Amino acid sequence: MTYRHVVRRGAHSKKAAIGAIAEALSFPDWFGHNLDALYDCLTDLSWLPEGEHVLEWEGGNADVEAVLADAAARTAELGDRVLTVVYPD
């Protein structure tokens, strides 16, 4: 099954992007709101159903984009909850 998660537009700063991604993926309350915590949650996703989770984000922050790319690669290895990041045109 594939699930689509859309990050609200305009979240370009690191803080805004992290918060918007957390909101789009319904991160748990214990989420730490930093890049390390972002990676940890993105590679876990245990609170979401198994399947592919497609995150649509317009981009805008290189640090966050690097974490998203690393997390997507890691979840592809793990298998039950795969993160795919897409950037709309």
C-alpha positions as CSV (number, residue, x, y, z in Angstrom):
1,M,0.0,0.0,0.0
2,T,1.2,3.5,-0.7
3,Y,0.4,6.5,1.5
4,R,0.9,10.1,0.4
5,H,2.0,12.8,2.9
6,V,2.1,16.4,1.7
7,V,4.3,18.9,3.5
8,R,2.7,22.4,3.8
9,R,4.1,24.8,1.3
10,G,6.6,27.5,2.3
11,A,8.5,25.4,4.9
12,H,12.0,26.3,3.7
13,S,14.0,27.2,6.8
14,K,15.4,24.2,8.7
15,K,13.1,24.8,11.7
16,A,10.0,25.3,9.5
17,A,10.8,22.2,7.3
18,I,11.4,19.9,10.3
19,G,8.1,21.0,11.9
20,A,6.2,20.7,8.6
21,I,7.5,17.2,7.9
22,A,6.7,16.2,11.5
23,E,3.2,17.4,11.0
24,A,2.8,15.7,7.6
25,L,3.9,12.4,8.9
26,S,2.1,12.7,12.3
27,F,5.3,12.3,14.3
28,P,4.8,11.2,17.9
29,D,4.9,13.6,20.8
30,W,8.4,12.5,21.8
31,F,9.9,13.9,18.6
32,G,12.9,16.1,19.4
33,H,12.6,18.8,16.6
34,N,16.2,18.6,15.3
35,L,18.0,16.9,12.4
36,D,19.0,13.8,14.4
37,A,15.5,13.3,15.7
38,L,14.1,13.8,12.2
39,Y,16.3,11.0,10.9
40,D,15.4,8.7,13.8
41,C,11.7,9.2,13.1
42,L,11.9,9.0,9.4
43,T,13.8,5.6,9.6
44,D,11.3,4.3,12.2
45,L,7.7,5.3,11.1
46,S,6.4,2.5,13.4
47,W,3.3,4.6,14.3
48,L,2.2,4.5,10.6
49,P,0.9,1.5,8.7
50,E,3.3,-0.7,6.8
51,G,3.9,0.2,3.1
52,E,5.4,3.0,1.1
53,H,5.1,6.5,2.5
54,V,5.6,9.1,-0.1
55,L,6.5,12.5,1.3
56,E,5.9,15.5,-1.1
57,W,8.0,18.5,-0.2
58,E,9.0,21.5,-2.3
59,G,12.5,21.5,-0.8
60,G,14.4,24.6,0.2
61,N,16.8,23.5,2.9
62,A,20.0,21.5,2.0
63,D,20.4,20.1,5.6
64,V,16.9,18.7,5.7
65,E,17.2,17.4,2.1
66,A,20.3,15.5,3.1
67,V,18.5,13.9,6.0
68,L,15.5,13.0,3.8
69,A,17.8,11.3,1.3
70,D,19.7,9.4,3.9
71,A,16.5,8.2,5.6
72,A,14.9,7.2,2.3
73,A,18.0,5.1,1.5
74,R,17.9,3.5,4.9
75,T,14.2,2.6,4.8
76,A,14.7,1.0,1.4
77,E,17.1,-1.4,3.1
78,L,14.7,-2.1,6.0
79,G,11.7,-2.8,4.0
80,D,8.4,-2.7,5.9
81,R,7.9,1.1,5.9
82,V,9.7,2.7,3.0
83,L,10.1,6.5,2.7
84,T,10.1,8.0,-0.7
85,V,10.6,11.7,-1.1
86,V,9.3,13.6,-4.2
87,Y,9.7,17.2,-5.1
88,P,6.7,18.6,-7.1
89,D,7.4,20.6,-10.2
